[in-house]
Structure formats: structure tokens, C-alpha cells
Amino acid sequence: MTGKPLILVVDDEVQIQRFLRHALDAAGYRVEPAMDAASALRAWSVLKPDLMILDLGLPDMNGKTVVGEIRQRSDLPIIVLSAHDQEQEKIAALDLGANDFIAKPFGIGELLARIRVCLRGTRPAQGAEDVLRRGDLVIDIPAHRVEAAGKPVRLTPREFDLLVLLARHPGRVMTHRQILTRIWGPAHTEDTPYLRVFIGQLRQKLEANPSDPALILTEPGVGYRMVDGV
């Protein structure tokens, strides 16, 4: 039995399938193709892949439905492929539980980096994560204490909760709706300007250059991502 991770590639474009098979094989992964949603769900159920790459524009059903079906029963990492005109579809897929997205056309280097981040997130946790370390950022959750580059940083309770949420998902896109729901509650899912203010405050306190952030990155029109600096 091979120890190579198995990636289920769900896309009805033959060229994309061929390109990804060669690229992923060269990078040390096994690849299983699926040309439609029904085949993808069957393959997921039988083969138990380590990660899914999923195009939203499938011939038999919307890729969001696949995300929703899988998320009811599994935490399988899912990277969504989306065209530039699928902005709202992409956001909806992330809100349903997709781990990440990458826009077509895409570079294989970026895709491989996103795959590595998602697969790292599936490793068993080594005990409870009471202290998170992201680069030179240290977050002591029980003590509600934060240090950046060895210096203490004072955060409000809401800023602290927001930072912990992002730090618990390094490298993963968190949509505006996901963040607002988790931190402020379902009644605030449309308060994106309010969230932008808090992100700005965090950057002022944590970033060496808040106008050119290196820790908390913006995914335009979608949400925010903390860099995977572990």
C-alpha cells in the first residue's frame, strides 16, 4: 500500500484533468479523476481520498452541492477551482465548508502550495492547542495574551477572538460571512465594513507595515487569510 496522498480531481475539462494528473504525479501524489459530481461522490465514498480538487461548473450538478454533501459527513479538505465570473459561487462554496479556492487559469506552483497547506491541516493535533504560534506571533489562549516579535500586544476581547479564529486556520480563506457569524453572530453576516475596521485594528497592532500586511492577507471580495507561518 502506497503512502502517497490520494487527490480526487473533479473537473469535466479533459485538458485540466490531463494537466493535473501529470503535475500532481510529478509532485508525489496519486490522482483519481472524476468528470461529474455523481462520479465524484462515488469515488469519495469508496476511495476515501486525502483531498479533493473541485470545479464548480460540473455537467450534472453545481459543485456547491458536492461540498454540502461531503461536509455533512466528512472533513475532507476541498480546494475549489473557479472561473473569474463565479465570484458569488466561490464565496458560497467556502461558506458551505470548502477549505480554499484557486481561480482559473492558475499556476501549478500556487495550487501545490494550497494543497500542502490543506494536507497539513489534516494532521492529528498534538494535544490541545492552548498556545498558537504563527511565525513570530504567539497567542496564549487561556491567558488571553499575545506577543509579536517578543513584545506583548494589547487586544480587545473582540480583536483577540478574531485573531484566534484566523490563527486556528492558517493558510485557509475565511469568508466575511464565516468570520462575522463566528465572532459576532448570525445577525451580523452582512456587516462587512465593521469587520474591515477590526482587521485594520489588528494589522495596526501586529503588522510591521500595516499598509502592506504580511500576516493577515485580504482575499478581495471574499474574506481574509492568515499566512501559514508555522
Residue pairs with C-beta under 8 A, 6 or more apart in sequence:
2 30
4 28
4 29
4 30
5 29
5 30
5 50
5 51
5 119
6 29
6 30
6 31
6 32
6 47
6 48
6 49
6 50
6 51
7 24
7 29
7 30
7 31
7 32
7 49
7 50
7 51
7 52
7 53
7 115
8 32
8 34
8 40
8 43
8 44
8 47
8 49
8 51
8 52
8 53
9 16
9 17
9 20
9 21
9 24
9 31
9 32
9 33
9 34
9 52
9 53
10 34
10 35
10 36
10 37
10 39
10 40
10 52
10 53
10 54
10 55
10 58
10 63
10 66
11 17
11 20
11 33
11 35
11 53
11 54
11 55
11 81
12 35
12 36
12 55
12 57
12 58
12 59
13 55
16 55
16 81
17 33
17 35
19 108
20 31
20 53
21 31
21 33
23 108
23 111
23 112
24 31
25 31
27 112
29 115
32 43
32 47
32 49
34 40
34 43
35 59
36 58
36 59
36 60
36 61
37 58
37 60
37 61
37 62
37 63
37 65
37 66
38 60
38 61
40 52
40 54
40 58
40 66
41 66
41 69
41 70
43 49
44 52
44 70
44 74
44 76
49 76
50 76
50 77
50 119
50 122
51 76
51 77
51 78
51 79
51 115
51 118
51 119
52 70
52 76
52 77
52 78
52 79
53 79
53 81
53 111
53 115
54 63
54 66
54 67
54 78
54 79
54 80
54 81
54 93
54 98
55 63
55 80
55 81
55 82
56 62
56 63
56 64
56 80
56 81
56 82
56 83
56 86
56 89
56 90
56 93
57 63
57 83
57 86
58 66
62 89
63 80
63 89
63 93
64 89
64 92
64 93
64 96
67 78
67 80
67 93
67 96
67 97
67 98
68 96
68 97
70 76
70 78
70 97
71 96
71 97
75 122
77 99
77 118
77 119
77 121
77 122
78 97
78 98
78 99
78 100
79 98
79 99
79 100
79 101
79 102
79 111
79 114
79 115
79 118
80 90
80 93
80 94
80 98
80 100
80 101
80 102
81 101
81 102
81 103
81 104
81 106
82 89
82 90
82 93
82 101
82 102
82 103
82 104
83 103
83 104
84 103
84 104
87 221
87 222
90 101
90 103
90 222
91 175
91 177
91 221
91 222
91 223
93 101
94 100
94 101
94 173
94 175
94 178
94 222
94 223
95 175
95 177
95 178
99 118
99 121
99 172
99 173
100 114
100 117
100 118
100 171
100 172
100 173
101 173
101 222
102 110
102 111
102 114
114 171
117 170
117 171
117 172
117 228
118 171
118 172
120 171
120 228
120 230
121 169
121 171
121 172
129 141
129 168
130 140
130 141
130 142
131 138
131 139
131 140
131 141
132 138
132 139
132 141
132 164
132 167
132 168
133 139
133 230
134 167
134 170
134 215
134 226
134 227
134 229
134 230
135 215
135 227
135 229
135 230
136 148
136 149
136 150
137 146
137 147
137 148
137 167
137 206
137 215
137 229
138 146
138 147
138 148
139 145
139 146
139 163
139 164
139 167
140 146
141 164
144 157
144 160
145 152
146 152
146 153
146 155
146 160
146 163
146 206
147 153
148 205
148 206
153 205
153 206
154 205
155 163
155 202
155 205
158 183
158 198
159 198
159 201
159 202
159 205
161 183
162 179
162 183
162 198
162 199
162 202
163 202
163 206
165 174
165 179
165 182
165 183
166 174
166 179
166 216
166 224
166 225
166 226
167 226
169 226
170 226
170 227
170 228
170 229
170 230
171 225
171 226
171 227
171 228
172 225
173 219
173 222
173 223
173 224
173 225
174 223
174 224
174 225
175 222
175 223
176 189
176 192
176 195
176 222
176 223
177 189
177 223
178 223
179 195
179 223
179 224
180 188
180 189
180 190
180 191
180 192
180 194
180 195
181 188
181 189
184 191
184 194
188 194
199 216
199 218
199 224
200 210
202 216
203 210
203 213
203 215
203 216
204 210
206 215
206 216
207 213
207 214
207 215
207 216
208 214
214 227
215 226
215 227
215 229
216 224
216 225
216 226
216 227
217 224
217 225
217 226
217 227
218 224
219 225
